[in-house]
Amino acid sequence: MGAVETLLFDIDGATWGHVDTDTGAIRVEGTPSASSYDIVDETIGRTILTGGTVVGVRRPDLPDGNSPVAALLRFAA
């Protein structure tokens, strides 16, 4: 949707699931499967495609150590 200006992500992690291509809604799955993919990678790709900046960091350097990503937004989503 182009709202992400800068995306920070955990370089050591992976979060498996699906991103709805129409709504952007995320469904997280606990383990990888033939029908799931790393949704952090998907988010990185979408950020780059919309002109955003992507920065890889270690999880302790993220604002919320419980989430694999953090973002600075261009506008309210």
mmCIF file of the N, C-alpha and C atoms, coordinates in Angstrom:
data_MODEL
# 
_entry.id   MODEL 
# 
loop_
_atom_site.group_PDB 
_atom_site.id 
_atom_site.type_symbol 
_atom_site.label_atom_id 
_atom_site.label_alt_id 
_atom_site.label_comp_id 
_atom_site.label_asym_id 
_atom_site.label_entity_id 
_atom_site.label_seq_id 
_atom_site.pdbx_PDB_ins_code 
_atom_site.Cartn_x 
_atom_site.Cartn_y 
_atom_site.Cartn_z 
_atom_site.occupancy 
_atom_site.B_iso_or_equiv 
_atom_site.pdbx_formal_charge 
_atom_site.auth_seq_id 
_atom_site.auth_comp_id 
_atom_site.auth_asym_id 
_atom_site.auth_atom_id 
_atom_site.pdbx_PDB_model_num 
ATOM 1   N N  . MET A 1 1  ? 0.817  -1.195  0.000  1.00 0.00 ? 1  MET A N  1 
ATOM 2   C CA . MET A 1 1  ? 0.000  0.000   0.000  1.00 0.00 ? 1  MET A CA 1 
ATOM 3   C C  . MET A 1 1  ? 0.862  1.262   0.000  1.00 0.00 ? 1  MET A C  1 
ATOM 4   N N  . GLY A 1 2  ? 2.189  1.099   0.191  1.00 0.00 ? 2  GLY A N  1 
ATOM 5   C CA . GLY A 1 2  ? 3.094  2.236   0.118  1.00 0.00 ? 2  GLY A CA 1 
ATOM 6   C C  . GLY A 1 2  ? 3.209  3.068   1.370  1.00 0.00 ? 2  GLY A C  1 
ATOM 7   N N  . ALA A 1 3  ? 2.679  2.598   2.486  1.00 0.00 ? 3  ALA A N  1 
ATOM 8   C CA . ALA A 1 3  ? 2.711  3.389   3.715  1.00 0.00 ? 3  ALA A CA 1 
ATOM 9   C C  . ALA A 1 3  ? 4.067  3.336   4.426  1.00 0.00 ? 3  ALA A C  1 
ATOM 10  N N  . VAL A 1 4  ? 4.878  2.320   4.168  1.00 0.00 ? 4  VAL A N  1 
ATOM 11  C CA . VAL A 1 4  ? 6.127  2.135   4.903  1.00 0.00 ? 4  VAL A CA 1 
ATOM 12  C C  . VAL A 1 4  ? 7.255  2.949   4.272  1.00 0.00 ? 4  VAL A C  1 
ATOM 13  N N  . GLU A 1 5  ? 7.804  3.870   5.054  1.00 0.00 ? 5  GLU A N  1 
ATOM 14  C CA . GLU A 1 5  ? 8.966  4.651   4.628  1.00 0.00 ? 5  GLU A CA 1 
ATOM 15  C C  . GLU A 1 5  ? 10.252 3.876   4.919  1.00 0.00 ? 5  GLU A C  1 
ATOM 16  N N  . THR A 1 6  ? 10.367 3.340   6.157  1.00 0.00 ? 6  THR A N  1 
ATOM 17  C CA . THR A 1 6  ? 11.541 2.564   6.567  1.00 0.00 ? 6  THR A CA 1 
ATOM 18  C C  . THR A 1 6  ? 11.076 1.322   7.313  1.00 0.00 ? 6  THR A C  1 
ATOM 19  N N  . LEU A 1 7  ? 11.599 0.178   6.917  1.00 0.00 ? 7  LEU A N  1 
ATOM 20  C CA . LEU A 1 7  ? 11.280 -1.091  7.557  1.00 0.00 ? 7  LEU A CA 1 
ATOM 21  C C  . LEU A 1 7  ? 12.539 -1.639  8.206  1.00 0.00 ? 7  LEU A C  1 
ATOM 22  N N  . LEU A 1 8  ? 12.455 -1.932  9.491  1.00 0.00 ? 8  LEU A N  1 
ATOM 23  C CA . LEU A 1 8  ? 13.534 -2.614  10.213 1.00 0.00 ? 8  LEU A CA 1 
ATOM 24  C C  . LEU A 1 8  ? 13.089 -4.062  10.380 1.00 0.00 ? 8  LEU A C  1 
ATOM 25  N N  . PHE A 1 9  ? 14.010 -5.013  10.149 1.00 0.00 ? 9  PHE A N  1 
ATOM 26  C CA . PHE A 1 9  ? 13.635 -6.416  10.295 1.00 0.00 ? 9  PHE A CA 1 
ATOM 27  C C  . PHE A 1 9  ? 14.742 -7.205  10.963 1.00 0.00 ? 9  PHE A C  1 
ATOM 28  N N  . ASP A 1 10 ? 14.346 -8.284  11.637 1.00 0.00 ? 10 ASP A N  1 
ATOM 29  C CA . ASP A 1 10 ? 15.272 -9.197  12.316 1.00 0.00 ? 10 ASP A CA 1 
ATOM 30  C C  . ASP A 1 10 ? 15.987 -10.042 11.265 1.00 0.00 ? 10 ASP A C  1 
ATOM 31  N N  . ILE A 1 11 ? 17.303 -9.846  11.138 1.00 0.00 ? 11 ILE A N  1 
ATOM 32  C CA . ILE A 1 11 ? 18.069 -10.548 10.104 1.00 0.00 ? 11 ILE A CA 1 
ATOM 33  C C  . ILE A 1 11 ? 18.208 -12.046 10.371 1.00 0.00 ? 11 ILE A C  1 
ATOM 34  N N  . ASP A 1 12 ? 17.945 -12.474 11.592 1.00 0.00 ? 12 ASP A N  1 
ATOM 35  C CA . ASP A 1 12 ? 18.114 -13.882 11.936 1.00 0.00 ? 12 ASP A CA 1 
ATOM 36  C C  . ASP A 1 12 ? 16.804 -14.658 11.980 1.00 0.00 ? 12 ASP A C  1 
ATOM 37  N N  . GLY A 1 13 ? 15.697 -13.982 11.762 1.00 0.00 ? 13 GLY A N  1 
ATOM 38  C CA . GLY A 1 13 ? 14.413 -14.643 11.951 1.00 0.00 ? 13 GLY A CA 1 
ATOM 39  C C  . GLY A 1 13 ? 13.669 -14.932 10.661 1.00 0.00 ? 13 GLY A C  1 
ATOM 40  N N  . ALA A 1 14 ? 12.617 -15.723 10.797 1.00 0.00 ? 14 ALA A N  1 
ATOM 41  C CA . ALA A 1 14 ? 11.679 -16.011 9.714  1.00 0.00 ? 14 ALA A CA 1 
ATOM 42  C C  . ALA A 1 14 ? 10.307 -16.192 10.357 1.00 0.00 ? 14 ALA A C  1 
ATOM 43  N N  . THR A 1 15 ? 9.292  -15.665 9.714  1.00 0.00 ? 15 THR A N  1 
ATOM 44  C CA . THR A 1 15 ? 7.919  -15.815 10.179 1.00 0.00 ? 15 THR A CA 1 
ATOM 45  C C  . THR A 1 15 ? 7.108  -16.363 9.019  1.00 0.00 ? 15 THR A C  1 
ATOM 46  N N  . TRP A 1 16 ? 6.579  -17.564 9.191  1.00 0.00 ? 16 TRP A N  1 
ATOM 47  C CA . TRP A 1 16 ? 5.908  -18.272 8.106  1.00 0.00 ? 16 TRP A CA 1 
ATOM 48  C C  . TRP A 1 16 ? 4.429  -17.948 8.075  1.00 0.00 ? 16 TRP A C  1 
ATOM 49  N N  . GLY A 1 17 ? 3.890  -17.837 6.873  1.00 0.00 ? 17 GLY A N  1 
ATOM 50  C CA . GLY A 1 17 ? 2.464  -17.586 6.721  1.00 0.00 ? 17 GLY A CA 1 
ATOM 51  C C  . GLY A 1 17 ? 2.125  -17.115 5.326  1.00 0.00 ? 17 GLY A C  1 
ATOM 52  N N  . HIS A 1 18 ? 1.091  -16.255 5.243  1.00 0.00 ? 18 HIS A N  1 
ATOM 53  C CA . HIS A 1 18 ? 0.592  -15.751 3.961  1.00 0.00 ? 18 HIS A CA 1 
ATOM 54  C C  . HIS A 1 18 ? 0.217  -14.281 4.105  1.00 0.00 ? 18 HIS A C  1 
ATOM 55  N N  . VAL A 1 19 ? 0.372  -13.516 3.026  1.00 0.00 ? 19 VAL A N  1 
ATOM 56  C CA . VAL A 1 19 ? -0.099 -12.144 2.950  1.00 0.00 ? 19 VAL A CA 1 
ATOM 57  C C  . VAL A 1 19 ? -1.181 -12.101 1.880  1.00 0.00 ? 19 VAL A C  1 
ATOM 58  N N  . ASP A 1 20 ? -2.364 -11.604 2.236  1.00 0.00 ? 20 ASP A N  1 
ATOM 59  C CA . ASP A 1 20 ? -3.452 -11.459 1.271  1.00 0.00 ? 20 ASP A CA 1 
ATOM 60  C C  . ASP A 1 20 ? -3.075 -10.368 0.281  1.00 0.00 ? 20 ASP A C  1 
ATOM 61  N N  . THR A 1 21 ? -3.021 -10.693 -0.999 1.00 0.00 ? 21 THR A N  1 
ATOM 62  C CA . THR A 1 21 ? -2.565 -9.733  -2.006 1.00 0.00 ? 21 THR A CA 1 
ATOM 63  C C  . THR A 1 21 ? -3.541 -8.576  -2.205 1.00 0.00 ? 21 THR A C  1 
ATOM 64  N N  . ASP A 1 22 ? -4.805 -8.766  -1.861 1.00 0.00 ? 22 ASP A N  1 
ATOM 65  C CA . ASP A 1 22 ? -5.792 -7.698  -2.029 1.00 0.00 ? 22 ASP A CA 1 
ATOM 66  C C  . ASP A 1 22 ? -5.840 -6.744  -0.841 1.00 0.00 ? 22 ASP A C  1 
ATOM 67  N N  . THR A 1 23 ? -5.810 -7.292  0.365  1.00 0.00 ? 23 THR A N  1 
ATOM 68  C CA . THR A 1 23 ? -6.007 -6.462  1.557  1.00 0.00 ? 23 THR A CA 1 
ATOM 69  C C  . THR A 1 23 ? -4.728 -6.200  2.344  1.00 0.00 ? 23 THR A C  1 
ATOM 70  N N  . GLY A 1 24 ? -3.705 -7.026  2.134  1.00 0.00 ? 24 GLY A N  1 
ATOM 71  C CA . GLY A 1 24 ? -2.484 -6.910  2.924  1.00 0.00 ? 24 GLY A CA 1 
ATOM 72  C C  . GLY A 1 24 ? -2.575 -7.607  4.273  1.00 0.00 ? 24 GLY A C  1 
ATOM 73  N N  . ALA A 1 25 ? -3.716 -8.239  4.548  1.00 0.00 ? 25 ALA A N  1 
ATOM 74  C CA . ALA A 1 25 ? -3.895 -8.962  5.815  1.00 0.00 ? 25 ALA A CA 1 
ATOM 75  C C  . ALA A 1 25 ? -2.897 -10.113 5.895  1.00 0.00 ? 25 ALA A C  1 
ATOM 76  N N  . ILE A 1 26 ? -2.359 -10.311 7.096  1.00 0.00 ? 26 ILE A N  1 
ATOM 77  C CA . ILE A 1 26 ? -1.337 -11.340 7.318  1.00 0.00 ? 26 ILE A CA 1 
ATOM 78  C C  . ILE A 1 26 ? -1.918 -12.487 8.132  1.00 0.00 ? 26 ILE A C  1 
ATOM 79  N N  . ARG A 1 27 ? -1.648 -13.719 7.680  1.00 0.00 ? 27 ARG A N  1 
ATOM 80  C CA . ARG A 1 27 ? -2.003 -14.911 8.448  1.00 0.00 ? 27 ARG A CA 1 
ATOM 81  C C  . ARG A 1 27 ? -0.701 -15.624 8.796  1.00 0.00 ? 27 ARG A C  1 
ATOM 82  N N  . VAL A 1 28 ? -0.402 -15.712 10.069 1.00 0.00 ? 28 VAL A N  1 
ATOM 83  C CA . VAL A 1 28 ? 0.841  -16.328 10.536 1.00 0.00 ? 28 VAL A CA 1 
ATOM 84  C C  . VAL A 1 28 ? 0.607  -17.812 10.798 1.00 0.00 ? 28 VAL A C  1 
ATOM 85  N N  . GLU A 1 29 ? 1.558  -18.644 10.355 1.00 0.00 ? 29 GLU A N  1 
ATOM 86  C CA . GLU A 1 29 ? 1.552  -20.076 10.640 1.00 0.00 ? 29 GLU A CA 1 
ATOM 87  C C  . GLU A 1 29 ? 2.788  -20.385 11.470 1.00 0.00 ? 29 GLU A C  1 
ATOM 88  N N  . GLY A 1 30 ? 2.680  -21.343 12.341 1.00 0.00 ? 30 GLY A N  1 
ATOM 89  C CA . GLY A 1 30 ? 3.769  -21.656 13.249 1.00 0.00 ? 30 GLY A CA 1 
ATOM 90  C C  . GLY A 1 30 ? 4.989  -22.300 12.609 1.00 0.00 ? 30 GLY A C  1 
ATOM 91  N N  . THR A 1 31 ? 4.787  -23.048 11.538 1.00 0.00 ? 31 THR A N  1 
ATOM 92  C CA . THR A 1 31 ? 5.885  -23.767 10.901 1.00 0.00 ? 31 THR A CA 1 
ATOM 93  C C  . THR A 1 31 ? 5.809  -23.610 9.388  1.00 0.00 ? 31 THR A C  1 
ATOM 94  N N  . PRO A 1 32 ? 6.947  -23.774 8.709  1.00 0.00 ? 32 PRO A N  1 
ATOM 95  C CA . PRO A 1 32 ? 6.919  -23.693 7.253  1.00 0.00 ? 32 PRO A CA 1 
ATOM 96  C C  . PRO A 1 32 ? 6.168  -24.879 6.655  1.00 0.00 ? 32 PRO A C  1 
ATOM 97  N N  . SER A 1 33 ? 5.536  -24.642 5.517  1.00 0.00 ? 33 SER A N  1 
ATOM 98  C CA . SER A 1 33 ? 4.856  -25.711 4.797  1.00 0.00 ? 33 SER A CA 1 
ATOM 99  C C  . SER A 1 33 ? 4.973  -25.434 3.306  1.00 0.00 ? 33 SER A C  1 
ATOM 100 N N  . ALA A 1 34 ? 4.458  -26.340 2.507  1.00 0.00 ? 34 ALA A N  1 
ATOM 101 C CA . ALA A 1 34 ? 4.523  -26.177 1.056  1.00 0.00 ? 34 ALA A CA 1 
ATOM 102 C C  . ALA A 1 34 ? 3.719  -24.969 0.582  1.00 0.00 ? 34 ALA A C  1 
ATOM 103 N N  . SER A 1 35 ? 2.727  -24.550 1.366  1.00 0.00 ? 35 SER A N  1 
ATOM 104 C CA . SER A 1 35 ? 1.869  -23.447 0.941  1.00 0.00 ? 35 SER A CA 1 
ATOM 105 C C  . SER A 1 35 ? 2.161  -22.134 1.670  1.00 0.00 ? 35 SER A C  1 
ATOM 106 N N  . SER A 1 36 ? 3.167  -22.105 2.542  1.00 0.00 ? 36 SER A N  1 
ATOM 107 C CA . SER A 1 36 ? 3.492  -20.874 3.261  1.00 0.00 ? 36 SER A CA 1 
ATOM 108 C C  . SER A 1 36 ? 4.854  -20.358 2.820  1.00 0.00 ? 36 SER A C  1 
ATOM 109 N N  . TYR A 1 37 ? 5.149  -19.130 3.201  1.00 0.00 ? 37 TYR A N  1 
ATOM 110 C CA . TYR A 1 37 ? 6.433  -18.513 2.874  1.00 0.00 ? 37 TYR A CA 1 
ATOM 111 C C  . TYR A 1 37 ? 6.784  -17.528 3.982  1.00 0.00 ? 37 TYR A C  1 
ATOM 112 N N  . ASP A 1 38 ? 7.999  -17.013 3.952  1.00 0.00 ? 38 ASP A N  1 
ATOM 113 C CA . ASP A 1 38 ? 8.451  -16.071 4.978  1.00 0.00 ? 38 ASP A CA 1 
ATOM 114 C C  . ASP A 1 38 ? 7.788  -14.721 4.721  1.00 0.00 ? 38 ASP A C  1 
ATOM 115 N N  . ILE A 1 39 ? 6.847  -14.339 5.567  1.00 0.00 ? 39 ILE A N  1 
ATOM 116 C CA . ILE A 1 39 ? 6.114  -13.101 5.347  1.00 0.00 ? 39 ILE A CA 1 
ATOM 117 C C  . ILE A 1 39 ? 6.965  -11.863 5.630  1.00 0.00 ? 39 ILE A C  1 
ATOM 118 N N  . VAL A 1 40 ? 8.052  -12.015 6.368  1.00 0.00 ? 40 VAL A N  1 
ATOM 119 C CA . VAL A 1 40 ? 8.977  -10.887 6.533  1.00 0.00 ? 40 VAL A CA 1 
ATOM 120 C C  . VAL A 1 40 ? 9.658  -10.608 5.195  1.00 0.00 ? 40 VAL A C  1 
ATOM 121 N N  . ASP A 1 41 ? 10.077 -11.650 4.496  1.00 0.00 ? 41 ASP A N  1 
ATOM 122 C CA . ASP A 1 41 ? 10.662 -11.472 3.160  1.00 0.00 ? 41 ASP A CA 1 
ATOM 123 C C  . ASP A 1 41 ? 9.663  -10.794 2.217  1.00 0.00 ? 41 ASP A C  1 
ATOM 124 N N  . GLU A 1 42 ? 8.415  -11.211 2.288  1.00 0.00 ? 42 GLU A N  1 
ATOM 125 C CA . GLU A 1 42 ? 7.369  -10.606 1.453  1.00 0.00 ? 42 GLU A CA 1 
ATOM 126 C C  . GLU A 1 42 ? 7.219  -9.115  1.775  1.00 0.00 ? 42 GLU A C  1 
ATOM 127 N N  . THR A 1 43 ? 7.236  -8.791  3.053  1.00 0.00 ? 43 THR A N  1 
ATOM 128 C CA . THR A 1 43 ? 7.110  -7.395  3.481  1.00 0.00 ? 43 THR A CA 1 
ATOM 129 C C  . THR A 1 43 ? 8.309  -6.574  3.021  1.00 0.00 ? 43 THR A C  1 
ATOM 130 N N  . ILE A 1 44 ? 9.495  -7.160  3.083  1.00 0.00 ? 44 ILE A N  1 
ATOM 131 C CA . ILE A 1 44 ? 10.711 -6.487  2.594  1.00 0.00 ? 44 ILE A CA 1 
ATOM 132 C C  . ILE A 1 44 ? 10.556 -6.169  1.101  1.00 0.00 ? 44 ILE A C  1 
ATOM 133 N N  . GLY A 1 45 ? 10.126 -7.144  0.329  1.00 0.00 ? 45 GLY A N  1 
ATOM 134 C CA . GLY A 1 45 ? 9.950  -6.939  -1.104 1.00 0.00 ? 45 GLY A CA 1 
ATOM 135 C C  . GLY A 1 45 ? 8.936  -5.858  -1.417 1.00 0.00 ? 45 GLY A C  1 
ATOM 136 N N  . ARG A 1 46 ? 7.816  -5.869  -0.715 1.00 0.00 ? 46 ARG A N  1 
ATOM 137 C CA . ARG A 1 46 ? 6.782  -4.849  -0.942 1.00 0.00 ? 46 ARG A CA 1 
ATOM 138 C C  . ARG A 1 46 ? 7.277  -3.465  -0.554 1.00 0.00 ? 46 ARG A C  1 
ATOM 139 N N  . THR A 1 47 ? 8.081  -3.381  0.488  1.00 0.00 ? 47 THR A N  1 
ATOM 140 C CA . THR A 1 47 ? 8.628  -2.084  0.906  1.00 0.00 ? 47 THR A CA 1 
ATOM 141 C C  . THR A 1 47 ? 9.566  -1.537  -0.158 1.00 0.00 ? 47 THR A C  1 
ATOM 142 N N  . ILE A 1 48 ? 10.427 -2.376  -0.679 1.00 0.00 ? 48 ILE A N  1 
ATOM 143 C CA . ILE A 1 48 ? 11.370 -1.946  -1.725 1.00 0.00 ? 48 ILE A CA 1 
ATOM 144 C C  . ILE A 1 48 ? 10.616 -1.522  -2.986 1.00 0.00 ? 48 ILE A C  1 
ATOM 145 N N  . LEU A 1 49 ? 9.607  -2.293  -3.376 1.00 0.00 ? 49 LEU A N  1 
ATOM 146 C CA . LEU A 1 49 ? 8.849  -1.985  -4.593 1.00 0.00 ? 49 LEU A CA 1 
ATOM 147 C C  . LEU A 1 49 ? 8.110  -0.648  -4.520 1.00 0.00 ? 49 LEU A C  1 
ATOM 148 N N  . THR A 1 50 ? 7.787  -0.200  -3.308 1.00 0.00 ? 50 THR A N  1 
ATOM 149 C CA . THR A 1 50 ? 7.077  1.069   -3.154 1.00 0.00 ? 50 THR A CA 1 
ATOM 150 C C  . THR A 1 50 ? 8.014  2.210   -2.759 1.00 0.00 ? 50 THR A C  1 
ATOM 151 N N  . GLY A 1 51 ? 9.327  1.985   -2.909 1.00 0.00 ? 51 GLY A N  1 
ATOM 152 C CA . GLY A 1 51 ? 10.300 3.048   -2.677 1.00 0.00 ? 51 GLY A CA 1 
ATOM 153 C C  . GLY A 1 51 ? 10.738 3.234   -1.238 1.00 0.00 ? 51 GLY A C  1 
ATOM 154 N N  . GLY A 1 52 ? 10.419 2.281   -0.375 1.00 0.00 ? 52 GLY A N  1 
ATOM 155 C CA . GLY A 1 52 ? 10.827 2.365   1.020  1.00 0.00 ? 52 GLY A CA 1 
ATOM 156 C C  . GLY A 1 52 ? 12.254 1.885   1.228  1.00 0.00 ? 52 GLY A C  1 
ATOM 157 N N  . THR A 1 53 ? 12.779 2.181   2.395  1.00 0.00 ? 53 THR A N  1 
ATOM 158 C CA . THR A 1 53 ? 14.116 1.765   2.803  1.00 0.00 ? 53 THR A CA 1 
ATOM 159 C C  . THR A 1 53 ? 13.999 0.560   3.725  1.00 0.00 ? 53 THR A C  1 
ATOM 160 N N  . VAL A 1 54 ? 14.898 -0.408  3.571  1.00 0.00 ? 54 VAL A N  1 
ATOM 161 C CA . VAL A 1 54 ? 14.889 -1.618  4.394  1.00 0.00 ? 54 VAL A CA 1 
ATOM 162 C C  . VAL A 1 54 ? 16.216 -1.720  5.129  1.00 0.00 ? 54 VAL A C  1 
ATOM 163 N N  . VAL A 1 55 ? 16.150 -1.964  6.447  1.00 0.00 ? 55 VAL A N  1 
ATOM 164 C CA . VAL A 1 55 ? 17.348 -2.057  7.275  1.00 0.00 ? 55 VAL A CA 1 
ATOM 165 C C  . VAL A 1 55 ? 17.284 -3.341  8.100  1.00 0.00 ? 55 VAL A C  1 
ATOM 166 N N  . GLY A 1 56 ? 18.295 -4.196  7.955  1.00 0.00 ? 56 GLY A N  1 
ATOM 167 C CA . GLY A 1 56 ? 18.380 -5.417  8.739  1.00 0.00 ? 56 GLY A CA 1 
ATOM 168 C C  . GLY A 1 56 ? 19.092 -5.157  10.058 1.00 0.00 ? 56 GLY A C  1 
ATOM 169 N N  . VAL A 1 57 ? 18.501 -5.626  11.157 1.00 0.00 ? 57 VAL A N  1 
ATOM 170 C CA . VAL A 1 57 ? 19.069 -5.454  12.496 1.00 0.00 ? 57 VAL A CA 1 
ATOM 171 C C  . VAL A 1 57 ? 18.906 -6.759  13.277 1.00 0.00 ? 57 VAL A C  1 
ATOM 172 N N  . ARG A 1 58 ? 19.553 -6.840  14.414 1.00 0.00 ? 58 ARG A N  1 
ATOM 173 C CA . ARG A 1 58 ? 19.347 -7.975  15.322 1.00 0.00 ? 58 ARG A CA 1 
ATOM 174 C C  . ARG A 1 58 ? 18.078 -7.703  16.139 1.00 0.00 ? 58 ARG A C  1 
ATOM 175 N N  . ARG A 1 59 ? 17.362 -8.759  16.504 1.00 0.00 ? 59 ARG A N  1 
ATOM 176 C CA . ARG A 1 59 ? 16.082 -8.600  17.214 1.00 0.00 ? 59 ARG A CA 1 
ATOM 177 C C  . ARG A 1 59 ? 16.178 -7.699  18.449 1.00 0.00 ? 59 ARG A C  1 
ATOM 178 N N  . PRO A 1 60 ? 17.225 -7.775  19.270 1.00 0.00 ? 60 PRO A N  1 
ATOM 179 C CA . PRO A 1 60 ? 17.281 -6.870  20.434 1.00 0.00 ? 60 PRO A CA 1 
ATOM 180 C C  . PRO A 1 60 ? 17.332 -5.387  20.053 1.00 0.00 ? 60 PRO A C  1 
ATOM 181 N N  . ASP A 1 61 ? 17.719 -5.090  18.818 1.00 0.00 ? 61 ASP A N  1 
ATOM 182 C CA . ASP A 1 61 ? 17.779 -3.699  18.368 1.00 0.00 ? 61 ASP A CA 1 
ATOM 183 C C  . ASP A 1 61 ? 16.447 -3.174  17.846 1.00 0.00 ? 61 ASP A C  1 
ATOM 184 N N  . LEU A 1 62 ? 15.455 -4.039  17.731 1.00 0.00 ? 62 LEU A N  1 
ATOM 185 C CA . LEU A 1 62 ? 14.121 -3.606  17.319 1.00 0.00 ? 62 LEU A CA 1 
ATOM 186 C C  . LEU A 1 62 ? 13.406 -2.973  18.515 1.00 0.00 ? 62 LEU A C  1 
ATOM 187 N N  . PRO A 1 63 ? 12.533 -1.997  18.266 1.00 0.00 ? 63 PRO A N  1 
ATOM 188 C CA . PRO A 1 63 ? 11.834 -1.324  19.383 1.00 0.00 ? 63 PRO A CA 1 
ATOM 189 C C  . PRO A 1 63 ? 11.044 -2.283  20.263 1.00 0.00 ? 63 PRO A C  1 
ATOM 190 N N  . ASP A 1 64 ? 10.421 -3.299  19.677 1.00 0.00 ? 64 ASP A N  1 
ATOM 191 C CA . ASP A 1 64 ? 9.662  -4.301  20.422 1.00 0.00 ? 64 ASP A CA 1 
ATOM 192 C C  . ASP A 1 64 ? 10.320 -5.642  20.150 1.00 0.00 ? 64 ASP A C  1 
ATOM 193 N N  . GLY A 1 65 ? 11.044 -6.174  21.113 1.00 0.00 ? 65 GLY A N  1 
ATOM 194 C CA . GLY A 1 65 ? 11.779 -7.421  20.932 1.00 0.00 ? 65 GLY A CA 1 
ATOM 195 C C  . GLY A 1 65 ? 10.910 -8.632  20.628 1.00 0.00 ? 65 GLY A C  1 
ATOM 196 N N  . ASN A 1 66 ? 9.578  -8.478  20.681 1.00 0.00 ? 66 ASN A N  1 
ATOM 197 C CA . ASN A 1 66 ? 8.667  -9.590  20.402 1.00 0.00 ? 66 ASN A CA 1 
ATOM 198 C C  . ASN A 1 66 ? 8.230  -9.651  18.947 1.00 0.00 ? 66 ASN A C  1 
ATOM 199 N N  . SER A 1 67 ? 8.515  -8.629  18.169 1.00 0.00 ? 67 SER A N  1 
ATOM 200 C CA . SER A 1 67 ? 8.096  -8.567  16.778 1.00 0.00 ? 67 SER A CA 1 
ATOM 201 C C  . SER A 1 67 ? 9.303  -8.660  15.857 1.00 0.00 ? 67 SER A C  1 
ATOM 202 N N  . PRO A 1 68 ? 9.174  -9.365  14.720 1.00 0.00 ? 68 PRO A N  1 
ATOM 203 C CA . PRO A 1 68 ? 10.316 -9.480  13.792 1.00 0.00 ? 68 PRO A CA 1 
ATOM 204 C C  . PRO A 1 68 ? 10.514 -8.264  12.899 1.00 0.00 ? 68 PRO A C  1 
ATOM 205 N N  . VAL A 1 69 ? 9.587  -7.288  12.962 1.00 0.00 ? 69 VAL A N  1 
ATOM 206 C CA . VAL A 1 69 ? 9.696  -6.083  12.137 1.00 0.00 ? 69 VAL A CA 1 
ATOM 207 C C  . VAL A 1 69 ? 9.225  -4.862  12.924 1.00 0.00 ? 69 VAL A C  1 
ATOM 208 N N  . ALA A 1 70 ? 9.677  -3.693  12.454 1.00 0.00 ? 70 ALA A N  1 
ATOM 209 C CA . ALA A 1 70 ? 9.181  -2.402  12.930 1.00 0.00 ? 70 ALA A CA 1 
ATOM 210 C C  . ALA A 1 70 ? 9.213  -1.466  11.728 1.00 0.00 ? 70 ALA A C  1 
ATOM 211 N N  . ALA A 1 71 ? 8.312  -0.498  11.709 1.00 0.00 ? 71 ALA A N  1 
ATOM 212 C CA . ALA A 1 71 ? 8.252  0.381   10.546 1.00 0.00 ? 71 ALA A CA 1 
ATOM 213 C C  . ALA A 1 71 ? 7.999  1.825   10.942 1.00 0.00 ? 71 ALA A C  1 
ATOM 214 N N  . LEU A 1 72 ? 8.606  2.718   10.163 1.00 0.00 ? 72 LEU A N  1 
ATOM 215 C CA . LEU A 1 72 ? 8.283  4.137   10.206 1.00 0.00 ? 72 LEU A CA 1 
ATOM 216 C C  . LEU A 1 72 ? 7.398  4.379   8.990  1.00 0.00 ? 72 LEU A C  1 
ATOM 217 N N  . LEU A 1 73 ? 6.232  4.984   9.207  1.00 0.00 ? 73 LEU A N  1 
ATOM 218 C CA . LEU A 1 73 ? 5.264  5.138   8.143  1.00 0.00 ? 73 LEU A CA 1 
ATOM 219 C C  . LEU A 1 73 ? 5.343  6.516   7.491  1.00 0.00 ? 73 LEU A C  1 
ATOM 220 N N  . ARG A 1 74 ? 5.025  6.566   6.216  1.00 0.00 ? 74 ARG A N  1 
ATOM 221 C CA . ARG A 1 74 ? 4.928  7.833   5.479  1.00 0.00 ? 74 ARG A CA 1 
ATOM 222 C C  . ARG A 1 74 ? 3.663  8.573   5.880  1.00 0.00 ? 74 ARG A C  1 
ATOM 223 N N  . PHE A 1 75 ? 2.610  7.808   6.136  1.00 0.00 ? 75 PHE A N  1 
ATOM 224 C CA . PHE A 1 75 ? 1.304  8.343   6.500  1.00 0.00 ? 75 PHE A CA 1 
ATOM 225 C C  . PHE A 1 75 ? 0.560  7.269   7.278  1.00 0.00 ? 75 PHE A C  1 
ATOM 226 N N  . ALA A 1 76 ? -0.484 7.652   7.961  1.00 0.00 ? 76 ALA A N  1 
ATOM 227 C CA . ALA A 1 76 ? -1.242 6.691   8.759  1.00 0.00 ? 76 ALA A CA 1 
ATOM 228 C C  . ALA A 1 76 ? -1.891 5.656   7.847  1.00 0.00 ? 76 ALA A C  1 
ATOM 229 N N  . ALA A 1 77 ? -1.685 4.394   8.161  1.00 0.00 ? 77 ALA A N  1 
ATOM 230 C CA . ALA A 1 77 ? -2.237 3.317   7.339  1.00 0.00 ? 77 ALA A CA 1 
ATOM 231 C C  . ALA A 1 77 ? -3.680 3.046   7.712  1.00 0.00 ? 77 ALA A C  1 
# 
